Each structure stands twice: as structure tokens, then as C-alpha cells.
Amino acid sequence: MERLLLMAMAALLLSIGTACVGAEEDGVAAYYRHDYATALRIFRPLAAQGNAAAQFSLGLMYANGQGVAQDYAEAVKWYQLAAKQKHTNSELNLGTMYLEGKGVAQDYAEAVKWYRFAADRGNAEANFFLGEMYNSGQGVAQDYADAARWFREGAIRGHAKSQVNLGTMYAEGQGVAKDLVRAHMW
């Protein structure tokens, strides 16, 4: 749950960087003030109109029980609506919901699918999760070379856990040629 909350907060921070204007900006400000009633009142009509960022925000609020009763199924519903519009952070969070079986039946293959969508749009956290899934064989055939490839993409994007895992793979020669210099570098 802590991982989902941290990802959600980071994702919300990233969504602020997009062109938030008017009501959406007011909703984000209310959310950060922990005025969830106001945020909910602002996000609901925007989400109903198809605003992907507002749909994502409602997903966060339901996933974390902020201003509403915690309801993972409702969170998944909002994430799915936003993900259909290629909202990267919704894709990431959907992957986590499937990985952990929250609001949906646990389905590693479905988690991989959503993480891949998010990773293809540049989400380093999704790269990390894909590396983990290939490393452990969850939802995909275990493949250390693919794990290293996903960790490398996340590492290049500055994701610290991906950097550590890639360094470990170089140190152990797992999925890549053993290279202690690269291991140290990462």
C-alpha cells in the first residue's frame, strides 16, 4: 500500500507539470491541502466530462481512501477510463492494481501489459516493475536479459532502484556479461 501511495503522490506531482488550468488546478491545490471534499467536488464533474487527469485523481482518492471510502474497484474504474486516453500514470497504477490484486483479480500478465504501456511512454517506474517481473518470471517467462534491458531503461531515466538492480546484475553477470566496472558505475 505504501508503494501505491508513493507512486500515486509522485504521479500527481508529475501531472501538475502538465497544463493544469482553472478548475483542474484548483482541484490539485485542494488535494495538496488535504481538502479532499473540495478536490472531490472539483474532480468529479471534470472526470465525468472525460478529463483524464481528473479521472486519475479520482482513482488516487479511491485507492487511498482520501475524501471517500477506500474502494479499489472504483479506483480501477477511474484509472481505466484515464488509461484509455493514454494517461501514463493511470497505466502505471493499473499495472500495480493487477500486480497486487486490488480491485481486480491478481493477474501478472495484465500487470505486465499496463506497465509496458506506461514504460513505452517514458515512465521509469514502469521500467523498474517490468524489470522485476522479468527477473522473477511473473506474468512473463523469466528472462534475465530482458530484466536487465528494462532496468537499464529505468536507470537511464534516473530511477534509483533500477540503477541498483542493473548494477547488481552486472556484478553477478545475470542477463548481462559480468562487468564489475559497470556494476560499480550503476
Secondary structure, 3 states (H helix, E strand, C coil): CHHHHHHHHHHHHHHHCCCCCHHHHHHHHHHHCCCHHHHHHHHHHHHHCCCHHHHHHHHHHHHHCCCCCCCHHHHHHHHHHHHCCCCHHHHHHHHHHHHHCCCCCCCHHHHHHHHHHHHHCCCHHHHHHHHHHHHHCCCCCCCHHHHHHHHHHHHHCCCHHHHHHHHHHHHHCCCCCCCHHHHHHC
